[in-house]
Amino acid sequence: MIDLHCYYSQSSPWAYLGGPQLQDIVRRHRVRLLLKPYDFQDVVLKTGGMPLRTRLPPRRAYHEVELARWSDYLGMPLVLKPRHYPQQIPTDPNWNKYAGWMVIAAQDQGLDAFPLSHAILRALWAEERDISDADVRRQIADENGYDGAALVAAERTSRVQELYQAYSAEALALGVFGAPSYVLDGVIYWGQDRLGFLDRALAKKRAGQAS
Protein backbone atom coordinates (compact mmCIF):
# COMPACT_ATOMS: atom_id res chain seq x y z
CA MET A 1 0.00 0.00 0.00
CA ILE A 2 1.15 3.53 -0.79
CA ASP A 3 1.80 5.72 2.24
CA LEU A 4 0.94 9.40 2.20
CA HIS A 5 2.22 11.56 5.06
CA CYS A 6 0.44 14.75 6.09
CA TYR A 7 2.39 17.19 8.26
CA TYR A 8 0.15 19.93 9.59
CA SER A 9 -1.16 21.89 12.55
CA GLN A 10 -4.63 21.43 14.02
CA SER A 11 -5.04 25.19 13.75
CA SER A 12 -4.39 25.45 10.01
CA PRO A 13 -7.33 26.85 8.01
CA TRP A 14 -5.76 25.40 4.88
CA ALA A 15 -5.77 21.90 6.38
CA TYR A 16 -9.48 22.44 7.05
CA LEU A 17 -10.22 23.67 3.53
CA GLY A 18 -8.25 20.85 1.95
CA GLY A 19 -9.85 18.13 4.04
CA PRO A 20 -12.64 16.92 1.73
CA GLN A 21 -10.37 16.84 -1.34
CA LEU A 22 -7.67 15.01 0.59
CA GLN A 23 -10.19 12.43 1.76
CA ASP A 24 -11.36 11.95 -1.84
CA ILE A 25 -7.78 11.46 -3.05
CA VAL A 26 -7.05 8.94 -0.31
CA ARG A 27 -10.19 6.97 -1.15
CA ARG A 28 -9.71 6.95 -4.93
CA HIS A 29 -6.05 5.99 -4.83
CA ARG A 30 -6.46 3.60 -1.90
CA VAL A 31 -3.48 5.03 -0.03
CA ARG A 32 -2.72 4.88 3.67
CA LEU A 33 -2.94 8.38 5.11
CA LEU A 34 -0.62 9.02 8.04
CA LEU A 35 -1.61 12.16 9.92
CA LYS A 36 1.41 13.82 11.52
CA PRO A 37 0.58 16.91 13.55
CA TYR A 38 3.88 18.61 14.35
CA ASP A 39 5.22 21.51 16.39
CA PHE A 40 4.49 24.22 13.85
CA GLN A 41 5.78 27.12 15.94
CA ASP A 42 9.14 25.42 16.46
CA VAL A 43 9.73 23.80 13.08
CA VAL A 44 8.70 26.58 10.69
CA LEU A 45 10.98 29.09 12.36
CA LYS A 46 13.87 26.75 11.57
CA THR A 47 12.83 26.01 7.97
CA GLY A 48 11.98 29.48 6.68
CA GLY A 49 8.26 29.63 7.30
CA MET A 50 6.49 32.55 8.93
CA PRO A 51 3.64 32.16 11.44
CA LEU A 52 0.65 34.33 10.56
CA ARG A 53 0.82 36.57 13.61
CA THR A 54 4.39 37.63 12.75
CA ARG A 55 3.57 38.72 9.19
CA LEU A 56 3.21 42.37 8.23
CA PRO A 57 -0.32 43.79 7.80
CA PRO A 58 -0.42 43.63 3.97
CA ARG A 59 0.36 39.90 4.00
CA ARG A 60 -2.11 39.24 6.79
CA ALA A 61 -4.79 41.14 4.89
CA TYR A 62 -4.15 39.14 1.74
CA HIS A 63 -4.26 35.94 3.78
CA GLU A 64 -7.86 36.83 4.68
CA VAL A 65 -8.66 37.54 1.03
CA GLU A 66 -7.39 34.10 0.04
CA LEU A 67 -9.27 32.37 2.84
CA ALA A 68 -12.51 34.05 1.77
CA ARG A 69 -11.83 33.22 -1.87
CA TRP A 70 -11.19 29.53 -1.20
CA SER A 71 -14.05 29.24 1.27
CA ASP A 72 -16.44 30.56 -1.37
CA TYR A 73 -14.92 28.45 -4.15
CA LEU A 74 -15.10 25.22 -2.15
CA GLY A 75 -18.47 26.01 -0.58
CA MET A 76 -17.06 25.48 2.92
CA PRO A 77 -18.09 27.80 5.77
CA LEU A 78 -15.22 29.65 7.40
CA VAL A 79 -14.94 32.49 9.91
CA LEU A 80 -12.12 34.78 8.82
CA LYS A 81 -11.27 35.84 12.37
CA PRO A 82 -12.45 33.02 14.62
CA ARG A 83 -12.97 33.91 18.23
CA HIS A 84 -10.61 31.23 19.51
CA TYR A 85 -7.72 31.68 17.07
CA PRO A 86 -5.16 33.94 18.81
CA GLN A 87 -4.26 36.95 16.68
CA GLN A 88 -1.36 37.82 18.98
CA ILE A 89 1.02 35.66 21.02
CA PRO A 90 -1.32 33.29 22.91
CA THR A 91 -1.28 33.11 26.69
CA ASP A 92 -1.05 29.31 26.39
CA PRO A 93 1.75 28.39 23.94
CA ASN A 94 0.33 24.87 23.64
CA TRP A 95 -3.18 26.01 22.74
CA ASN A 96 -3.15 24.34 19.31
CA LYS A 97 -1.02 21.34 20.28
CA TYR A 98 -3.58 19.56 22.45
CA ALA A 99 -5.83 18.79 19.48
CA GLY A 100 -2.87 17.41 17.55
CA TRP A 101 -2.03 15.17 20.48
CA MET A 102 -5.62 13.90 20.49
CA VAL A 103 -5.45 13.05 16.80
CA ILE A 104 -2.13 11.25 17.31
CA ALA A 105 -3.65 9.27 20.17
CA ALA A 106 -6.60 8.18 18.03
CA GLN A 107 -4.39 7.16 15.12
CA ASP A 108 -2.01 5.26 17.41
CA GLN A 109 -4.98 3.25 18.68
CA GLY A 110 -5.60 2.07 15.13
CA LEU A 111 -8.59 4.35 14.59
CA ASP A 112 -9.31 6.35 11.46
CA ALA A 113 -8.32 9.73 12.87
CA PHE A 114 -9.17 11.79 9.80
CA PRO A 115 -12.84 12.46 10.70
CA LEU A 116 -11.72 13.58 14.17
CA SER A 117 -9.02 15.84 12.76
CA HIS A 118 -11.38 17.47 10.29
CA ALA A 119 -14.09 17.90 12.93
CA ILE A 120 -11.62 19.72 15.20
CA LEU A 121 -10.50 21.99 12.36
CA ARG A 122 -14.13 22.70 11.46
CA ALA A 123 -14.90 23.46 15.11
CA LEU A 124 -12.18 26.12 15.19
CA TRP A 125 -12.67 27.67 11.76
CA ALA A 126 -16.41 27.37 11.21
CA GLU A 127 -18.14 26.73 14.53
CA GLU A 128 -16.42 29.21 16.89
CA ARG A 129 -15.43 26.49 19.38
CA ASP A 130 -12.37 26.60 21.63
CA ILE A 131 -10.27 23.57 20.71
CA SER A 132 -7.77 24.39 23.47
CA ASP A 133 -10.44 23.42 26.00
CA ALA A 134 -10.28 19.72 26.94
CA ASP A 135 -14.06 19.52 27.44
CA VAL A 136 -14.63 20.92 23.95
CA ARG A 137 -12.23 18.38 22.43
CA ARG A 138 -13.95 15.58 24.35
CA GLN A 139 -17.33 16.73 23.04
CA ILE A 140 -16.07 16.91 19.45
CA ALA A 141 -14.63 13.41 19.71
CA ASP A 142 -17.84 12.03 21.22
CA GLU A 143 -19.94 13.69 18.53
CA ASN A 144 -17.92 11.89 15.88
CA GLY A 145 -18.04 8.41 17.38
CA TYR A 146 -14.81 8.37 19.38
CA ASP A 147 -14.28 7.88 23.10
CA GLY A 148 -13.55 11.50 23.92
CA ALA A 149 -12.61 11.01 27.55
CA ALA A 150 -10.14 8.25 26.68
CA LEU A 151 -8.52 10.34 23.97
CA VAL A 152 -8.17 13.39 26.22
CA ALA A 153 -6.57 11.15 28.85
CA ALA A 154 -4.11 9.83 26.25
CA GLU A 155 -2.98 13.25 24.99
CA ARG A 156 -0.14 13.68 27.48
CA THR A 157 1.04 10.08 27.66
CA SER A 158 4.69 9.43 26.92
CA ARG A 159 3.75 7.44 23.81
CA VAL A 160 1.79 10.32 22.24
CA GLN A 161 4.40 12.90 23.21
CA GLU A 162 7.16 10.76 21.70
CA LEU A 163 5.22 10.47 18.43
CA TYR A 164 4.62 14.23 18.39
CA GLN A 165 8.33 14.89 18.82
CA ALA A 166 9.15 12.28 16.17
CA TYR A 167 6.77 13.88 13.66
CA SER A 168 8.27 17.29 14.41
CA ALA A 169 11.78 15.92 13.87
CA GLU A 170 10.68 14.33 10.59
CA ALA A 171 9.15 17.61 9.41
CA LEU A 172 12.36 19.45 10.25
CA ALA A 173 14.52 16.88 8.45
CA LEU A 174 12.29 17.05 5.36
CA GLY A 175 12.40 20.84 5.32
CA VAL A 176 8.68 21.28 5.90
CA PHE A 177 7.97 25.00 6.29
CA GLY A 178 4.19 25.21 6.27
CA ALA A 179 0.93 23.43 6.88
CA PRO A 180 -0.48 21.34 5.48
CA SER A 181 2.44 19.67 3.75
CA TYR A 182 1.67 16.38 2.02
CA VAL A 183 4.69 14.13 1.48
CA LEU A 184 4.77 11.31 -1.06
CA ASP A 185 8.04 9.41 -1.51
CA GLY A 186 9.94 12.25 0.11
CA VAL A 187 8.46 14.91 -2.20
CA ILE A 188 6.62 17.78 -0.50
CA TYR A 189 3.35 19.20 -1.81
CA TRP A 190 2.78 22.31 0.30
CA GLY A 191 -0.71 23.65 0.75
CA GLN A 192 -4.21 22.48 -0.11
CA ASP A 193 -3.91 24.20 -3.50
CA ARG A 194 -1.25 21.61 -4.44
CA LEU A 195 -3.61 18.67 -3.97
CA GLY A 196 -4.22 18.50 -7.73
CA PHE A 197 -0.50 17.87 -8.27
CA LEU A 198 -0.53 15.24 -5.53
CA ASP A 199 -3.52 13.57 -7.18
CA ARG A 200 -1.64 13.34 -10.48
CA ALA A 201 1.50 12.02 -8.79
CA LEU A 202 -0.48 9.26 -7.12
CA ALA A 203 -2.20 8.35 -10.40
CA LYS A 204 1.20 8.11 -12.08
CA LYS A 205 2.60 6.01 -9.24
CA ARG A 206 -0.33 3.63 -9.32
CA ALA A 207 -0.06 3.29 -13.10
CA GLY A 208 3.60 2.43 -12.77
CA GLN A 209 2.88 -0.23 -10.17
CA ALA A 210 0.23 -1.79 -12.41
CA SER A 211 2.48 -2.03 -15.48
Secondary structure, DSSP 8 states (H G I E B T S, - for coil): --EEEEEE-TT-HHHHHHHHHHHHHHHHHT-EEEEEE--HHHHHHHHT---GGGS-HHHHHHHHHHHHHHHHHHT----SS-TTS-SS--SSTTTTHHHHHHHHHHHHTT---HHHHHHHHHHHHTS---TTSHHHHHHHHHHTTS-HHHHHHHTTSHHHHHHHHHHHHHHHHHT--SSSEEEETTEEEESGGGHHHHHHHHHHHHHHHH-
